[in-house]
Amino acid sequence: MVRLRYFLTVNELFRKTVDIMKVIRFEVGNLGTNCYIAYCEQTRQAAVIDPGGNAAQILDILAGQKLQVKLIINTHGHVDHIAANGEVQNATGAAVLIHPRDAGMLTNPQQNLSSFIGGEVVLKPADRLINDGDIIPVGNTELTVLHTPGHTPGGICLKGDDLLFSGDTLFAESIGRTDFPGGSYQQLITAIQEKLMVLPDGMKVLPGHGPETTIGWERTHNPFIQ
């Protein structure tokens, strides 16, 4: 008779203990964008998610935490989520990642809306285009790309083991605006229902603006998705 093994080896147990994604959140730019630094505690490798401004602050935090930035990930292409891409990339050598349907916004100030709010932000093209279902390693942790169009055509969320970076797709008891060029209310609601509301109730949601929430709370209290 074959006996099943229900225990972990020492190495497996150690790996499960240390390979947990850590997150630092702080606001940047004039619109109060949540910038996140997601990192692997074991390797100290990190990804900067939505560096929408305040490049010096971002770099100071990275240096203070002794983190090595490998990636800059934009959840979408609006200026308040991309403005510090260039400065952070120049200082760290990190690769810039964005969904292909928002890629043109990096180089076009009208598409990224910077030309409408008092300045023109023109950045280099992305180093890598990411699509729905792609796995992005961050040290010994990883993020899964969920394409959630509606706020912008190429809007994405990034799912870890127990947390979700929701960009401007989903907020605490609200959703992203859909009245900008390329926006679609129906697409956004569909994406939220099909990609996000199927996640566990306890999954923490870290949005592009405002306080954190959970999938379970939004499933019950968000008036846009009842």
C-alpha positions as CSV (number, residue, x, y, z in Angstrom):
1,M,0.0,0.0,0.0
2,V,1.3,3.4,-0.9
3,R,1.5,5.9,1.9
4,L,1.0,9.6,1.1
5,R,3.3,12.1,2.6
6,Y,1.6,14.9,4.4
7,F,4.6,16.7,5.8
8,L,7.0,19.4,4.4
9,T,10.7,19.0,4.2
10,V,12.8,21.5,6.2
11,N,13.6,23.4,3.0
12,E,10.0,23.5,1.9
13,L,8.9,24.8,5.2
14,F,11.6,27.4,5.3
15,R,10.7,28.6,1.8
16,K,7.0,28.9,2.7
17,T,8.0,30.9,5.8
18,V,10.2,33.5,4.1
19,D,8.9,33.9,0.6
20,I,6.1,36.3,1.5
21,M,5.6,39.5,-0.5
22,K,6.1,42.6,1.6
23,V,4.5,45.9,0.6
24,I,5.3,49.6,1.3
25,R,2.6,52.1,0.4
26,F,2.9,55.9,0.2
27,E,1.2,58.7,-1.7
28,V,2.9,60.5,-4.6
29,G,2.1,63.3,-6.9
30,N,-0.6,66.0,-6.8
31,L,-3.5,63.5,-7.1
32,G,-2.6,61.4,-4.1
33,T,-1.7,58.3,-6.1
34,N,-0.8,55.2,-4.0
35,C,2.7,54.1,-5.1
36,Y,3.6,50.6,-3.9
37,I,7.0,48.9,-3.4
38,A,6.4,45.2,-3.4
39,Y,9.5,43.1,-2.5
40,C,10.7,39.7,-1.5
41,E,12.1,39.7,2.0
42,Q,14.6,36.9,1.3
43,T,16.2,38.3,-1.8
44,R,15.5,42.0,-1.3
45,Q,14.4,42.2,-4.9
46,A,11.6,44.7,-5.5
47,A,9.0,46.1,-8.0
48,V,7.8,49.7,-7.9
49,I,4.1,49.8,-8.8
50,D,2.7,53.1,-10.2
51,P,5.5,55.6,-9.6
52,G,3.3,58.6,-10.3
53,G,5.7,61.2,-8.9
54,N,8.1,62.1,-6.1
55,A,11.0,60.0,-7.6
56,A,13.4,61.2,-4.9
57,Q,11.1,59.9,-2.2
58,I,10.8,56.5,-4.0
59,L,14.5,56.2,-4.3
60,D,15.1,57.2,-0.7
61,I,12.7,54.5,0.5
62,L,14.4,51.9,-1.7
63,A,17.9,52.9,-0.4
64,G,16.7,52.9,3.2
65,Q,15.3,49.4,2.9
66,K,18.3,48.2,0.9
67,L,16.1,47.0,-2.0
68,Q,17.2,46.2,-5.5
69,V,14.5,47.3,-8.0
70,K,14.2,45.0,-11.0
71,L,10.8,46.2,-12.3
72,I,8.6,49.2,-12.6
73,I,5.0,48.1,-13.3
74,N,2.3,50.6,-14.4
75,T,-1.3,49.4,-13.8
76,H,-2.3,51.8,-16.5
77,G,-1.0,54.7,-18.5
78,H,-2.4,57.9,-16.9
79,V,0.1,60.5,-15.9
80,D,-0.5,60.2,-12.1
81,H,0.7,56.5,-12.3
82,I,3.6,56.9,-14.7
83,A,5.2,60.3,-14.2
84,A,8.3,59.1,-12.2
85,N,9.0,56.1,-14.5
86,G,12.0,57.7,-16.1
87,E,13.7,59.0,-13.0
88,V,13.3,55.8,-11.2
89,Q,14.4,53.7,-14.2
90,N,17.5,55.9,-14.8
91,A,18.6,55.6,-11.1
92,T,18.0,51.8,-10.9
93,G,18.1,50.3,-14.3
94,A,14.7,48.6,-13.7
95,A,12.6,47.5,-16.7
96,V,9.2,49.2,-17.3
97,L,6.2,47.0,-17.8
98,I,2.7,47.9,-19.0
99,H,-0.2,46.3,-20.9
100,P,0.1,46.7,-24.7
101,R,-3.2,48.6,-25.0
102,D,-1.8,51.3,-22.7
103,A,1.7,51.3,-24.1
104,G,1.2,54.3,-26.3
105,M,0.3,56.4,-23.3
106,L,3.9,56.4,-22.1
107,T,5.0,58.4,-25.1
108,N,1.9,60.5,-25.8
109,P,1.1,63.4,-23.4
110,Q,-2.5,63.7,-24.8
111,Q,-3.2,60.0,-24.2
112,N,-1.7,60.0,-20.7
113,L,-3.6,63.2,-19.9
114,S,-0.5,65.2,-18.8
115,S,-1.1,67.8,-21.5
116,F,-4.4,68.6,-19.9
117,I,-3.1,69.2,-16.3
118,G,-0.4,71.7,-16.8
119,G,2.6,69.8,-18.3
120,E,3.6,67.2,-20.9
121,V,5.0,63.9,-19.8
122,V,6.8,62.0,-22.5
123,L,8.5,58.8,-21.5
124,K,10.5,56.1,-23.2
125,P,8.5,53.1,-24.5
126,A,8.1,50.1,-22.2
127,D,10.8,47.5,-21.9
128,R,8.2,44.7,-21.7
129,L,4.5,44.4,-22.5
130,I,2.4,42.3,-20.1
131,N,-0.8,40.5,-20.8
132,D,-3.6,38.8,-18.9
133,G,-2.3,35.7,-17.1
134,D,1.4,36.6,-17.2
135,I,3.4,35.7,-14.2
136,I,5.8,38.4,-13.0
137,P,8.6,37.1,-10.6
138,V,9.6,39.4,-7.8
139,G,12.5,37.6,-6.1
140,N,11.0,34.4,-4.8
141,T,7.5,35.8,-4.9
142,E,5.3,36.5,-7.9
143,L,2.4,38.6,-9.3
144,T,-0.2,37.5,-11.8
145,V,-1.5,40.0,-14.3
146,L,-5.3,40.4,-14.6
147,H,-6.4,42.5,-17.5
148,T,-9.3,44.7,-16.3
149,P,-10.1,47.2,-19.0
150,G,-12.7,50.0,-18.5
151,H,-10.8,52.8,-16.8
152,T,-8.3,52.5,-19.6
153,P,-8.2,49.9,-22.4
154,G,-5.0,48.4,-20.9
155,G,-5.8,48.7,-17.2
156,I,-4.5,45.8,-15.1
157,C,-4.6,44.4,-11.6
158,L,-1.7,42.5,-10.1
159,K,-2.6,39.5,-7.9
160,G,-0.3,38.0,-5.2
161,D,-1.0,35.2,-2.9
162,D,-3.2,37.2,-0.5
163,L,-3.3,40.7,-2.0
164,L,-4.4,42.5,-5.1
165,F,-3.0,45.7,-6.5
166,S,-6.1,47.0,-8.2
167,G,-4.8,50.2,-9.8
168,D,-7.8,52.4,-10.8
169,T,-10.1,49.5,-11.4
170,L,-11.5,49.0,-7.9
171,F,-11.5,51.3,-4.9
172,A,-12.9,51.1,-1.4
173,E,-16.7,51.2,-2.1
174,S,-16.1,52.7,-5.6
175,I,-14.7,52.0,-9.0
176,G,-12.5,53.8,-11.5
177,R,-13.7,56.6,-13.7
178,T,-14.8,55.7,-17.2
179,D,-15.3,59.1,-18.7
180,F,-11.7,59.5,-19.9
181,P,-10.8,58.6,-23.5
182,G,-10.8,54.8,-24.0
183,G,-13.0,54.3,-20.9
184,S,-16.0,52.0,-20.8
185,Y,-18.3,51.5,-17.8
186,Q,-19.6,48.2,-19.0
187,Q,-16.1,46.8,-19.7
188,L,-15.0,47.9,-16.2
189,I,-18.0,46.3,-14.4
190,T,-17.6,43.1,-16.4
191,A,-13.9,42.9,-15.6
192,I,-14.5,43.5,-11.9
193,Q,-17.2,40.8,-11.8
194,E,-15.4,38.2,-13.9
195,K,-11.8,38.8,-12.7
196,L,-12.0,40.2,-9.2
197,M,-15.2,39.1,-7.6
198,V,-14.2,35.5,-8.0
199,L,-11.3,36.0,-5.6
200,P,-11.4,35.0,-2.0
201,D,-13.3,37.3,0.5
202,G,-10.2,37.8,2.6
203,M,-8.0,39.0,-0.2
204,K,-6.6,42.4,0.6
205,V,-7.2,45.1,-2.1
206,L,-4.6,47.8,-2.5
207,P,-6.0,50.4,-4.8
208,G,-4.4,53.2,-6.8
209,H,-6.1,55.9,-4.6
210,G,-7.6,55.9,-1.2
211,P,-7.6,53.3,1.6
212,E,-7.2,49.5,1.3
213,T,-10.1,47.2,1.4
214,T,-10.9,43.5,0.8
215,I,-12.7,41.6,-1.9
216,G,-15.3,40.4,0.6
217,W,-16.1,44.0,1.8
218,E,-16.5,45.2,-1.8
219,R,-18.7,42.2,-2.7
220,T,-21.1,43.3,0.1
221,H,-20.8,47.1,0.3
222,N,-19.7,48.4,-3.1
223,P,-22.8,50.0,-4.7
224,F,-21.4,49.7,-8.2
225,I,-21.2,46.0,-8.2
226,Q,-24.2,44.8,-6.3
